[in-house]
Amino acid sequence: MNILLLTSEFAPVQGGIGTYASEIATAATALGASVTVVAPDYTKGADSEDLALTYPVQRFNGGLHSMRDTPAKISLARGLVRQQNYDVIHAADWPFFIPVALSRRLTKARLLMTVHGTEINETQTPLKRFAIGATNVFGERTEVIANSSFTRELFRTRFAMAAERVKAIRLGVSQFWFGKAAARAATRRAHGIGQDRFVIVTVARITRRKGHHLTLAALNELPDEMRRRVTWLVIGPEGEADYVDGLRQIINVSDGDVRLLGPLPSATIRDLYHAADLFCLTGAQDPGGRVEGFGLVYLEAGACGLPSVATDVGGVSDAVLTDASGILVTPNVLAIAGAITGLMQDGDARARLASGASAHARDLSWERCAAETYGLPVNAATAQAISA
């Protein structure tokens, strides 16, 4: 199978869409497909990183997408489609939907377009709706892949498309997160965390919709003795400046051990997962229309044996199985505090959910995701490797 995968985000820029494109390309290649990834060069060379990949990457001149880049992407897609015969042409994200749609007459390939959540709401402006309609983006030959059941239903409420042409395929988790980590005690010593501390980890950009304020308020609701046992490690880059400043002000006047660690390398995050007791990411409803389409970090934490406390927003319920790999609650401070309290007090429940989180992460491999997306066969050896 010959696959052309076009994405507007890719390494070295970090983000969910870039991760999706990289991981599904790697998995499809492992399953025997020939994959070519087309991605921006961000105005600087990425040749050395690209050479280490198991598939070729063709870089085009550009960075993060703007609507004014659309004509160049249309020309790019049409030129690539003319170069050779592809079995599948896959737009990994919204900026390549129109370019791929306008290339359909040049190819007999399957046309796939992946929706991730937020962009579905962002395409509801009159101009974008007009462009989608005028180019027949979701015409008869287009197949839509959604990253969760929630995203699938959100898409179908916004666009009239037959149910059989919109498929929900949950994302996967990289084998990296199942890899060997440093010893729990050693990691705690290295970060100045006592062995008797109850460690909660959050990995996400510090923005309103990720709900750090809900977790912080929930921790402040815990009984004094319990709250003083908690160390909360917040990992991720800063988002809105006013939101981050407000969060810091609350942290400074509280008596809890809260540490804003900023972005960290994946290997360090994996070590901290193994040194922690609980993963907590309590997303909030976003009035601006941004949604949590899935939630890869819950699976990454789960692969490290860490159960989650999460809020039931967007597609999180596909990433966290309630009472099996974690606890799902409403985006309510007292509900979050109750979930944390229960798991702090019940080690057996934590162990059961940790086991379930690991099993759920192992079930959701990228090879499974690629096989379902492209219709690739999974041979016995690959299936055994996936389940190992």
C-alpha atoms as a printed R data frame, in Angstrom:
    type eleno elety resid chain resno       x       y       z
1   ATOM     1    CA   MET     A     1   0.000   0.000   0.000
2   ATOM     2    CA   ASN     A     2   1.359   3.390  -1.022
3   ATOM     3    CA   ILE     A     3   0.287   6.212   1.331
4   ATOM     4    CA   LEU     A     4   0.752   9.975   1.003
5   ATOM     5    CA   LEU     A     5   0.271  11.660   4.382
6   ATOM     6    CA   LEU     A     6   0.023  15.461   4.422
7   ATOM     7    CA   THR     A     7   0.221  17.339   7.715
8   ATOM     8    CA   SER     A     8   0.516  20.997   8.702
9   ATOM     9    CA   GLU     A     9   2.245  20.107  11.995
10  ATOM    10    CA   PHE     A    10   5.248  17.875  12.546
11  ATOM    11    CA   ALA     A    11   8.505  17.612  14.453
12  ATOM    12    CA   PRO     A    12  10.382  19.566  15.667
13  ATOM    13    CA   VAL     A    13   7.227  21.457  16.695
14  ATOM    14    CA   GLN     A    14   5.450  19.600  19.509
15  ATOM    15    CA   GLY     A    15   1.705  19.064  19.395
16  ATOM    16    CA   GLY     A    16  -1.031  16.466  19.165
17  ATOM    17    CA   ILE     A    17  -1.398  16.573  15.372
18  ATOM    18    CA   GLY     A    18   2.348  16.235  14.840
19  ATOM    19    CA   THR     A    19   2.385  13.259  17.186
20  ATOM    20    CA   TYR     A    20  -0.545  11.715  15.325
21  ATOM    21    CA   ALA     A    21   1.134  12.101  11.930
22  ATOM    22    CA   SER     A    22   4.479  10.758  13.117
23  ATOM    23    CA   GLU     A    23   3.098   7.799  15.046
24  ATOM    24    CA   ILE     A    24   0.589   6.620  12.442
25  ATOM    25    CA   ALA     A    25   3.260   6.861   9.729
26  ATOM    26    CA   THR     A    26   5.683   4.819  11.839
27  ATOM    27    CA   ALA     A    27   3.018   2.216  12.608
28  ATOM    28    CA   ALA     A    28   1.822   1.932   9.003
29  ATOM    29    CA   THR     A    29   5.422   1.463   7.853
30  ATOM    30    CA   ALA     A    30   5.881  -1.292  10.445
31  ATOM    31    CA   LEU     A    31   2.787  -2.986   9.024
32  ATOM    32    CA   GLY     A    32   4.313  -3.057   5.563
33  ATOM    33    CA   ALA     A    33   2.982   0.112   3.919
34  ATOM    34    CA   SER     A    34   5.101   2.594   1.982
35  ATOM    35    CA   VAL     A    35   4.463   5.986   3.580
36  ATOM    36    CA   THR     A    36   5.596   9.438   2.467
37  ATOM    37    CA   VAL     A    37   5.011  12.281   4.941
38  ATOM    38    CA   VAL     A    38   4.729  15.862   3.685
39  ATOM    39    CA   ALA     A    39   5.294  18.457   6.428
40  ATOM    40    CA   PRO     A    40   6.450  22.075   6.951
41  ATOM    41    CA   ASP     A    41  10.127  22.875   7.400
42  ATOM    42    CA   TYR     A    42   9.511  25.751   9.856
43  ATOM    43    CA   THR     A    43  12.147  27.725   7.871
44  ATOM    44    CA   LYS     A    44  15.002  25.647   9.249
45  ATOM    45    CA   GLY     A    45  16.496  22.308   8.394
46  ATOM    46    CA   ALA     A    46  15.294  19.106  10.042
47  ATOM    47    CA   ASP     A    47  17.321  16.785   7.809
48  ATOM    48    CA   SER     A    48  19.202  14.973  10.563
49  ATOM    49    CA   GLU     A    49  16.029  14.198  12.528
50  ATOM    50    CA   ASP     A    50  14.201  13.101   9.370
51  ATOM    51    CA   LEU     A    51  16.978  10.681   8.395
52  ATOM    52    CA   ALA     A    52  16.396   8.733  11.623
53  ATOM    53    CA   LEU     A    53  12.760   8.019  10.688
54  ATOM    54    CA   THR     A    54  11.592   4.796   9.028
55  ATOM    55    CA   TYR     A    55   9.818   6.677   6.216
56  ATOM    56    CA   PRO     A    56  10.749   9.621   3.961
57  ATOM    57    CA   VAL     A    57   9.655  13.149   4.864
58  ATOM    58    CA   GLN     A    58   9.274  15.806   2.186
59  ATOM    59    CA   ARG     A    59   9.476  19.273   3.709
60  ATOM    60    CA   PHE     A    60   7.774  22.309   2.224
61  ATOM    61    CA   ASN     A    61   8.553  25.934   2.989
62  ATOM    62    CA   GLY     A    62   6.267  27.040   5.805
63  ATOM    63    CA   GLY     A    63   5.377  27.032   9.467
64  ATOM    64    CA   LEU     A    64   2.181  26.968  11.524
65  ATOM    65    CA   HIS     A    65  -0.797  27.247   9.191
66  ATOM    66    CA   SER     A    66  -2.539  30.446   8.155
67  ATOM    67    CA   MET     A    67  -5.433  30.667   5.698
68  ATOM    68    CA   ARG     A    68  -3.203  32.667   3.365
69  ATOM    69    CA   ASP     A    69  -1.076  29.500   3.011
70  ATOM    70    CA   THR     A    70  -3.960  27.578   1.422
71  ATOM    71    CA   PRO     A    71  -3.150  28.362  -2.254
72  ATOM    72    CA   ALA     A    72   0.434  27.139  -1.771
73  ATOM    73    CA   LYS     A    73  -0.833  23.937  -0.112
74  ATOM    74    CA   ILE     A    74  -3.272  23.372  -3.004
75  ATOM    75    CA   SER     A    75  -0.419  23.662  -5.516
76  ATOM    76    CA   LEU     A    76   1.775  21.406  -3.377
77  ATOM    77    CA   ALA     A    77  -0.859  18.662  -3.039
78  ATOM    78    CA   ARG     A    78  -1.712  18.660  -6.743
79  ATOM    79    CA   GLY     A    79   1.954  18.445  -7.695
80  ATOM    80    CA   LEU     A    80   2.591  15.516  -5.351
81  ATOM    81    CA   VAL     A    81  -0.487  13.598  -6.497
82  ATOM    82    CA   ARG     A    82   0.669  13.896 -10.116
83  ATOM    83    CA   GLN     A    83   4.112  12.449  -9.292
84  ATOM    84    CA   GLN     A    84   3.033   8.854  -8.626
85  ATOM    85    CA   ASN     A    85   0.103   6.554  -8.004
86  ATOM    86    CA   TYR     A    86  -1.025   6.421  -4.387
87  ATOM    87    CA   ASP     A    87  -3.478   3.988  -2.831
88  ATOM    88    CA   VAL     A    88  -4.317   6.391  -0.005
89  ATOM    89    CA   ILE     A    89  -4.030  10.172   0.260
90  ATOM    90    CA   HIS     A    90  -4.467  11.214   3.876
91  ATOM    91    CA   ALA     A    91  -4.943  14.776   5.120
92  ATOM    92    CA   ALA     A    92  -3.889  14.471   8.745
93  ATOM    93    CA   ASP     A    93  -5.500  17.781   9.698
94  ATOM    94    CA   TRP     A    94  -7.820  20.548   8.527
95  ATOM    95    CA   PRO     A    95  -5.334  22.747   6.546
96  ATOM    96    CA   PHE     A    96  -4.926  19.983   3.940
97  ATOM    97    CA   PHE     A    97  -8.640  19.161   3.531
98  ATOM    98    CA   ILE     A    98  -9.238  21.635   0.685
99  ATOM    99    CA   PRO     A    99  -5.924  20.837  -1.074
100 ATOM   100    CA   VAL     A   100  -6.692  17.106  -1.033
101 ATOM   101    CA   ALA     A   101 -10.292  17.690  -2.153
102 ATOM   102    CA   LEU     A   102  -9.084  19.732  -5.122
103 ATOM   103    CA   SER     A   103  -6.704  16.902  -6.097
104 ATOM   104    CA   ARG     A   104  -9.356  14.179  -6.251
105 ATOM   105    CA   ARG     A   105  -9.735  14.290 -10.049
106 ATOM   106    CA   LEU     A   106  -6.031  13.539 -10.432
107 ATOM   107    CA   THR     A   107  -6.117  10.248  -8.537
108 ATOM   108    CA   LYS     A   108  -8.173   7.122  -7.879
109 ATOM   109    CA   ALA     A   109  -6.742   6.830  -4.364
110 ATOM   110    CA   ARG     A   110  -8.838   6.649  -1.205
111 ATOM   111    CA   LEU     A   111  -9.160  10.136   0.285
112 ATOM   112    CA   LEU     A   112  -8.951  10.227   4.085
113 ATOM   113    CA   MET     A   113  -9.341  13.278   6.313
114 ATOM   114    CA   THR     A   114  -8.797  13.159  10.081
115 ATOM   115    CA   VAL     A   115 -10.727  15.429  12.437
116 ATOM   116    CA   HIS     A   116  -9.378  16.016  15.940
117 ATOM   117    CA   GLY     A   117 -12.125  18.070  17.617
118 ATOM   118    CA   THR     A   118 -11.523  21.791  17.936
119 ATOM   119    CA   GLU     A   119 -11.156  22.468  14.230
120 ATOM   120    CA   ILE     A   120 -14.717  21.227  13.649
121 ATOM   121    CA   ASN     A   121 -16.040  24.214  15.581
122 ATOM   122    CA   GLU     A   122 -13.460  26.547  14.044
123 ATOM   123    CA   THR     A   123 -14.656  25.712  10.523
124 ATOM   124    CA   GLN     A   124 -18.130  27.087  11.215
125 ATOM   125    CA   THR     A   125 -17.336  30.657  10.158
126 ATOM   126    CA   PRO     A   126 -19.207  31.770   7.004
127 ATOM   127    CA   LEU     A   127 -15.991  32.040   4.972
128 ATOM   128    CA   LYS     A   128 -14.747  28.572   5.894
129 ATOM   129    CA   ARG     A   129 -18.187  27.008   5.403
130 ATOM   130    CA   PHE     A   130 -18.328  28.584   1.952
131 ATOM   131    CA   ALA     A   131 -14.859  27.287   1.066
132 ATOM   132    CA   ILE     A   132 -15.729  23.758   2.264
133 ATOM   133    CA   GLY     A   133 -18.928  23.754   0.219
134 ATOM   134    CA   ALA     A   134 -17.416  25.307  -2.902
135 ATOM   135    CA   THR     A   135 -14.586  22.748  -3.004
136 ATOM   136    CA   ASN     A   136 -16.868  19.833  -2.050
137 ATOM   137    CA   VAL     A   137 -14.427  18.822   0.690
138 ATOM   138    CA   PHE     A   138 -16.713  16.148   2.104
139 ATOM   139    CA   GLY     A   139 -17.863  14.869  -1.280
140 ATOM   140    CA   GLU     A   140 -18.682  11.273  -2.119
141 ATOM   141    CA   ARG     A   141 -15.106   9.927  -2.171
142 ATOM   142    CA   THR     A   142 -14.067  11.491   1.133
143 ATOM   143    CA   GLU     A   143 -13.782   9.271   4.203
144 ATOM   144    CA   VAL     A   144 -13.588  11.039   7.562
145 ATOM   145    CA   ILE     A   145 -11.638   9.587  10.487
146 ATOM   146    CA   ALA     A   146 -12.475  10.948  13.953
147 ATOM   147    CA   ASN     A   147 -10.147  10.470  16.926
148 ATOM   148    CA   SER     A   148 -12.994   9.527  19.306
149 ATOM   149    CA   SER     A   149 -16.705   8.806  19.410
150 ATOM   150    CA   PHE     A   150 -17.255  12.328  20.727
151 ATOM   151    CA   THR     A   151 -15.406  13.892  17.787
152 ATOM   152    CA   ARG     A   152 -17.349  11.720  15.352
153 ATOM   153    CA   GLU     A   153 -20.698  12.905  16.725
154 ATOM   154    CA   LEU     A   154 -19.509  16.532  16.877
155 ATOM   155    CA   PHE     A   155 -18.539  16.342  13.215
156 ATOM   156    CA   ARG     A   156 -21.869  14.812  12.227
157 ATOM   157    CA   THR     A   157 -23.804  17.564  14.024
158 ATOM   158    CA   ARG     A   158 -21.893  20.203  12.025
159 ATOM   159    CA   PHE     A   159 -21.771  18.528   8.598
160 ATOM   160    CA   ALA     A   160 -24.393  16.415   6.843
161 ATOM   161    CA   MET     A   161 -22.501  13.234   6.059
162 ATOM   162    CA   ALA     A   162 -23.638   9.606   6.022
163 ATOM   163    CA   ALA     A   163 -22.738   7.753   9.209
164 ATOM   164    CA   GLU     A   164 -20.889   4.981   7.366
165 ATOM   165    CA   ARG     A   165 -18.427   7.519   5.939
166 ATOM   166    CA   VAL     A   166 -17.397   8.863   9.360
167 ATOM   167    CA   LYS     A   167 -15.430   6.383  11.444
168 ATOM   168    CA   ALA     A   168 -14.242   6.801  15.029
169 ATOM   169    CA   ILE     A   169 -10.756   5.338  15.491
170 ATOM   170    CA   ARG     A   170  -9.163   5.955  18.855
171 ATOM   171    CA   LEU     A   171  -5.568   7.116  18.918
172 ATOM   172    CA   GLY     A   172  -2.688   5.040  20.187
173 ATOM   173    CA   VAL     A   173   0.164   5.268  22.632
174 ATOM   174    CA   SER     A   174   3.831   4.966  21.727
175 ATOM   175    CA   GLN     A   175   5.824   1.967  22.955
176 ATOM   176    CA   PHE     A   176   8.240   4.506  24.450
177 ATOM   177    CA   TRP     A   177   5.895   4.950  27.415
178 ATOM   178    CA   PHE     A   178   6.067   1.232  28.223
179 ATOM   179    CA   GLY     A   179   9.870   1.440  28.330
180 ATOM   180    CA   LYS     A   180  12.135   1.125  31.338
181 ATOM   181    CA   ALA     A   181  12.147   4.075  33.730
182 ATOM   182    CA   ALA     A   182  14.419   5.054  36.602
183 ATOM   183    CA   ALA     A   183  13.650   3.576  39.998
184 ATOM   184    CA   ARG     A   184  10.835   5.305  41.876
185 ATOM   185    CA   ALA     A   185  12.933   6.076  44.960
186 ATOM   186    CA   ALA     A   186  15.837   7.413  42.882
187 ATOM   187    CA   THR     A   187  13.594   9.747  40.887
188 ATOM   188    CA   ARG     A   188  12.024  11.093  44.055
189 ATOM   189    CA   ARG     A   189  15.413  11.757  45.587
190 ATOM   190    CA   ALA     A   190  16.604  13.488  42.426
191 ATOM   191    CA   HIS     A   191  13.614  15.858  42.550
192 ATOM   192    CA   GLY     A   192  13.662  16.404  46.302
193 ATOM   193    CA   ILE     A   193  10.396  14.554  46.907
194 ATOM   194    CA   GLY     A   194  10.012  12.585  50.132
195 ATOM   195    CA   GLN     A   195   9.269   8.871  49.864
196 ATOM   196    CA   ASP     A   196   6.144   9.381  51.996
197 ATOM   197    CA   ARG     A   197   4.628  12.030  49.703
198 ATOM   198    CA   PHE     A   198   1.506  11.389  47.618
199 ATOM   199    CA   VAL     A   199   2.559  12.595  44.186
200 ATOM   200    CA   ILE     A   200   0.074  13.811  41.585
201 ATOM   201    CA   VAL     A   201   1.265  14.616  38.061
202 ATOM   202    CA   THR     A   202  -0.368  16.782  35.389
203 ATOM   203    CA   VAL     A   203   1.074  17.050  31.878
204 ATOM   204    CA   ALA     A   204  -0.547  19.713  29.711
205 ATOM   205    CA   ARG     A   205  -0.081  23.240  28.460
206 ATOM   206    CA   ILE     A   206  -1.189  25.605  31.250
207 ATOM   207    CA   THR     A   207  -4.363  27.006  29.704
208 ATOM   208    CA   ARG     A   208  -7.904  27.552  30.948
209 ATOM   209    CA   ARG     A   209  -9.401  24.669  29.040
210 ATOM   210    CA   LYS     A   210  -6.940  22.205  30.568
211 ATOM   211    CA   GLY     A   211  -8.440  23.038  33.972
212 ATOM   212    CA   HIS     A   212  -5.395  23.442  36.198
213 ATOM   213    CA   HIS     A   213  -7.452  25.878  38.285
214 ATOM   214    CA   LEU     A   214  -9.984  23.119  38.988
215 ATOM   215    CA   THR     A   215  -7.289  20.736  40.225
216 ATOM   216    CA   LEU     A   216  -5.733  23.444  42.388
217 ATOM   217    CA   ALA     A   217  -9.091  24.376  43.900
218 ATOM   218    CA   ALA     A   218  -9.835  20.675  44.517
219 ATOM   219    CA   LEU     A   219  -6.527  20.202  46.337
220 ATOM   220    CA   ASN     A   220  -7.370  23.179  48.544
221 ATOM   221    CA   GLU     A   221 -10.631  21.416  49.455
222 ATOM   222    CA   LEU     A   222  -8.834  18.376  50.878
223 ATOM   223    CA   PRO     A   223  -8.626  17.961  54.653
224 ATOM   224    CA   ASP     A   224  -5.530  19.721  56.032
225 ATOM   225    CA   GLU     A   225  -3.601  16.557  56.907
226 ATOM   226    CA   MET     A   226  -4.269  15.044  53.494
227 ATOM   227    CA   ARG     A   227  -3.458  18.221  51.558
228 ATOM   228    CA   ARG     A   228  -0.108  18.573  53.320
229 ATOM   229    CA   ARG     A   229   0.887  15.083  52.099
230 ATOM   230    CA   VAL     A   230   0.399  15.975  48.425
231 ATOM   231    CA   THR     A   231   3.072  17.070  45.974
232 ATOM   232    CA   TRP     A   232   1.545  18.236  42.690
233 ATOM   233    CA   LEU     A   233   3.917  18.301  39.715
234 ATOM   234    CA   VAL     A   234   2.674  20.421  36.811
235 ATOM   235    CA   ILE     A   235   4.557  19.718  33.578
236 ATOM   236    CA   GLY     A   236   4.041  21.676  30.386
237 ATOM   237    CA   PRO     A   237   4.577  25.050  28.722
238 ATOM   238    CA   GLU     A   238   2.711  28.164  29.798
239 ATOM   239    CA   GLY     A   239  -0.372  29.334  27.915
240 ATOM   240    CA   GLU     A   240  -2.384  32.523  28.471
241 ATOM   241    CA   ALA     A   241  -0.251  34.907  30.550
242 ATOM   242    CA   ASP     A   242  -3.128  36.199  32.693
243 ATOM   243    CA   TYR     A   243  -4.264  32.665  33.479
244 ATOM   244    CA   VAL     A   244  -0.772  31.515  34.454
245 ATOM   245    CA   ASP     A   245  -0.234  34.631  36.607
246 ATOM   246    CA   GLY     A   246  -3.514  34.031  38.421
247 ATOM   247    CA   LEU     A   247  -2.612  30.398  39.042
248 ATOM   248    CA   ARG     A   248   0.778  31.392  40.443
249 ATOM   249    CA   GLN     A   249  -0.820  33.904  42.810
250 ATOM   250    CA   ILE     A   250  -3.097  31.239  44.264
251 ATOM   251    CA   ILE     A   251  -0.194  28.797  44.583
252 ATOM   252    CA   ASN     A   252   1.902  31.401  46.419
253 ATOM   253    CA   VAL     A   253  -0.700  31.927  49.150
254 ATOM   254    CA   SER     A   254  -1.547  28.246  49.603
255 ATOM   255    CA   ASP     A   255   0.304  25.878  51.902
256 ATOM   256    CA   GLY     A   256   0.505  23.029  49.390
257 ATOM   257    CA   ASP     A   257   3.567  21.678  47.600
258 ATOM   258    CA   VAL     A   258   2.819  22.693  44.006
259 ATOM   259    CA   ARG     A   259   5.641  22.785  41.456
260 ATOM   260    CA   LEU     A   260   5.353  24.294  37.989
261 ATOM   261    CA   LEU     A   261   8.156  22.466  36.188
262 ATOM   262    CA   GLY     A   262   7.626  23.764  32.653
263 ATOM   263    CA   PRO     A   263   8.181  21.533  29.624
264 ATOM   264    CA   LEU     A   264  10.386  18.493  30.224
265 ATOM   265    CA   PRO     A   265  11.922  15.789  27.999
266 ATOM   266    CA   SER     A   266   9.761  12.704  27.504
267 ATOM   267    CA   ALA     A   267  12.268  10.488  29.334
268 ATOM   268    CA   THR     A   268  12.067  12.722  32.417
269 ATOM   269    CA   ILE     A   269   8.264  12.700  32.279
270 ATOM   270    CA   ARG     A   270   8.290   8.897  32.078
271 ATOM   271    CA   ASP     A   271  10.493   8.714  35.167
272 ATOM   272    CA   LEU     A   272   8.150  11.068  37.039
273 ATOM   273    CA   TYR     A   273   5.123   9.016  36.039
274 ATOM   274    CA   HIS     A   274   6.744   5.963  37.604
275 ATOM   275    CA   ALA     A   275   7.570   7.949  40.730
276 ATOM   276    CA   ALA     A   276   4.001   9.269  41.094
277 ATOM   277    CA   ASP     A   277   0.766   7.906  42.533
278 ATOM   278    CA   LEU     A   278  -1.875   9.553  40.357
279 ATOM   279    CA   PHE     A   279  -2.324  11.403  37.073
280 ATOM   280    CA   CYS     A   280  -4.781  14.290  37.175
281 ATOM   281    CA   LEU     A   281  -5.968  16.397  34.233
282 ATOM   282    CA   THR     A   282  -9.304  18.092  34.786
283 ATOM   283    CA   GLY     A   283 -10.272  19.762  31.535
284 ATOM   284    CA   ALA     A   284 -12.930  22.468  31.599
285 ATOM   285    CA   GLN     A   285 -15.642  23.413  29.143
286 ATOM   286    CA   ASP     A   286 -14.318  26.093  26.802
287 ATOM   287    CA   PRO     A   287 -16.793  28.789  25.724
288 ATOM   288    CA   GLY     A   288 -14.530  29.588  22.778
289 ATOM   289    CA   GLY     A   289 -15.310  26.246  21.151
290 ATOM   290    CA   ARG     A   290 -12.026  24.435  21.785
291 ATOM   291    CA   VAL     A   291 -12.585  20.833  22.799
292 ATOM   292    CA   GLU     A   292 -10.571  17.892  24.081
293 ATOM   293    CA   GLY     A   293 -11.012  15.482  21.185
294 ATOM   294    CA   PHE     A   294  -9.275  12.570  22.913
295 ATOM   295    CA   GLY     A   295  -6.403  13.004  25.390
296 ATOM   296    CA   LEU     A   296  -3.183  11.138  24.576
297 ATOM   297    CA   VAL     A   297  -1.531  12.029  27.887
298 ATOM   298    CA   TYR     A   298  -3.987   9.818  29.804
299 ATOM   299    CA   LEU     A   299  -2.788   6.829  27.765
300 ATOM   300    CA   GLU     A   300   0.871   7.767  28.206
301 ATOM   301    CA   ALA     A   301   0.416   7.954  31.966
302 ATOM   302    CA   GLY     A   302  -1.548   4.701  31.888
303 ATOM   303    CA   ALA     A   303   1.255   2.953  29.996
304 ATOM   304    CA   CYS     A   304   3.449   3.844  32.982
305 ATOM   305    CA   GLY     A   305   0.921   2.268  35.349
306 ATOM   306    CA   LEU     A   306  -0.627   5.528  36.522
307 ATOM   307    CA   PRO     A   307  -4.411   5.765  37.001
308 ATOM   308    CA   SER     A   308  -6.177   9.024  36.175
309 ATOM   309    CA   VAL     A   309  -8.620  11.439  37.702
310 ATOM   310    CA   ALA     A   310 -10.233  13.219  34.759
311 ATOM   311    CA   THR     A   311 -13.250  15.309  33.930
312 ATOM   312    CA   ASP     A   312 -15.772  13.944  31.485
313 ATOM   313    CA   VAL     A   313 -15.391  16.559  28.750
314 ATOM   314    CA   GLY     A   314 -15.025  16.038  25.011
315 ATOM   315    CA   GLY     A   315 -13.583  12.674  24.029
316 ATOM   316    CA   VAL     A   316 -11.804  11.970  27.323
317 ATOM   317    CA   SER     A   317 -14.109   9.019  28.045
318 ATOM   318    CA   ASP     A   318 -12.414   7.146  25.162
319 ATOM   319    CA   ALA     A   319  -9.002   7.734  26.754
320 ATOM   320    CA   VAL     A   320 -10.038   7.098  30.378
321 ATOM   321    CA   LEU     A   321 -12.383   4.194  31.074
322 ATOM   322    CA   THR     A   322 -14.373   5.140  34.138
323 ATOM   323    CA   ASP     A   323 -13.803   2.826  37.105
324 ATOM   324    CA   ALA     A   324 -11.490   0.714  34.925
325 ATOM   325    CA   SER     A   325  -8.450   2.901  34.123
326 ATOM   326    CA   GLY     A   326  -9.385   5.938  36.191
327 ATOM   327    CA   ILE     A   327 -12.202   8.021  37.593
328 ATOM   328    CA   LEU     A   328 -14.277  10.360  35.418
329 ATOM   329    CA   VAL     A   329 -16.136  13.168  37.142
330 ATOM   330    CA   THR     A   330 -17.966  16.326  36.148
331 ATOM   331    CA   PRO     A   331 -15.846  19.512  35.867
332 ATOM   332    CA   ASN     A   332 -16.719  20.385  39.443
333 ATOM   333    CA   VAL     A   333 -14.251  21.202  42.222
334 ATOM   334    CA   LEU     A   334 -15.953  19.099  44.897
335 ATOM   335    CA   ALA     A   335 -16.321  16.117  42.555
336 ATOM   336    CA   ILE     A   336 -12.620  16.278  41.696
337 ATOM   337    CA   ALA     A   337 -11.671  16.629  45.367
338 ATOM   338    CA   GLY     A   338 -13.831  13.611  46.198
339 ATOM   339    CA   ALA     A   339 -12.141  11.479  43.549
340 ATOM   340    CA   ILE     A   340  -8.649  12.440  44.731
341 ATOM   341    CA   THR     A   341  -9.599  11.835  48.364
342 ATOM   342    CA   GLY     A   342 -11.005   8.402  47.580
343 ATOM   343    CA   LEU     A   343  -7.896   7.269  45.746
344 ATOM   344    CA   MET     A   344  -5.546   8.670  48.385
345 ATOM   345    CA   GLN     A   345  -7.370   6.646  51.017
346 ATOM   346    CA   ASP     A   346  -7.766   3.415  49.044
347 ATOM   347    CA   GLY     A   347  -4.506   1.867  47.879
348 ATOM   348    CA   ASP     A   348  -6.286  -1.240  46.583
349 ATOM   349    CA   ALA     A   349  -8.475   0.886  44.299
350 ATOM   350    CA   ARG     A   350  -5.391   2.704  43.011
351 ATOM   351    CA   ALA     A   351  -3.696  -0.597  42.253
352 ATOM   352    CA   ARG     A   352  -6.762  -1.937  40.439
353 ATOM   353    CA   LEU     A   353  -7.095   1.211  38.331
354 ATOM   354    CA   ALA     A   354  -3.341   1.262  37.652
355 ATOM   355    CA   SER     A   355  -3.564  -2.246  36.243
356 ATOM   356    CA   GLY     A   356  -6.583  -1.261  34.171
357 ATOM   357    CA   ALA     A   357  -4.833   1.872  32.895
358 ATOM   358    CA   SER     A   358  -1.845  -0.155  31.721
359 ATOM   359    CA   ALA     A   359  -4.088  -2.704  29.992
360 ATOM   360    CA   HIS     A   360  -6.156   0.001  28.294
361 ATOM   361    CA   ALA     A   361  -3.005   1.740  27.012
362 ATOM   362    CA   ARG     A   362  -1.658  -1.559  25.669
363 ATOM   363    CA   ASP     A   363  -4.939  -2.220  23.844
364 ATOM   364    CA   LEU     A   364  -4.722   1.156  22.086
365 ATOM   365    CA   SER     A   365  -1.534   0.732  20.083
366 ATOM   366    CA   TRP     A   366  -0.612   2.891  17.103
367 ATOM   367    CA   GLU     A   367  -0.375  -0.266  14.992
368 ATOM   368    CA   ARG     A   368  -4.053  -0.945  15.730
369 ATOM   369    CA   CYS     A   369  -4.860   2.675  14.845
370 ATOM   370    CA   ALA     A   370  -2.959   2.461  11.546
371 ATOM   371    CA   ALA     A   371  -4.470  -0.904  10.641
372 ATOM   372    CA   GLU     A   372  -8.010   0.386  11.229
373 ATOM   373    CA   THR     A   373  -7.350   3.671   9.425
374 ATOM   374    CA   TYR     A   374  -5.786   2.276   6.262
375 ATOM   375    CA   GLY     A   375  -7.205  -1.241   6.183
376 ATOM   376    CA   LEU     A   376  -3.786  -2.803   6.685
377 ATOM   377    CA   PRO     A   377  -3.467  -6.449   7.733
378 ATOM   378    CA   VAL     A   378  -1.933  -7.218  11.118
379 ATOM   379    CA   ASN     A   379   0.063 -10.417  10.884
380 ATOM   380    CA   ALA     A   380   0.542 -12.798  13.795
381 ATOM   381    CA   ALA     A   381   4.061 -11.579  14.576
382 ATOM   382    CA   THR     A   382   2.988  -7.936  14.644
383 ATOM   383    CA   ALA     A   383  -0.060  -8.748  16.752
384 ATOM   384    CA   GLN     A   384   2.159 -10.564  19.262
385 ATOM   385    CA   ALA     A   385   4.552  -7.601  19.386
386 ATOM   386    CA   ILE     A   386   1.665  -5.208  19.945
387 ATOM   387    CA   SER     A   387   0.301  -7.228  22.866
388 ATOM   388    CA   ALA     A   388   3.709  -7.927  24.435
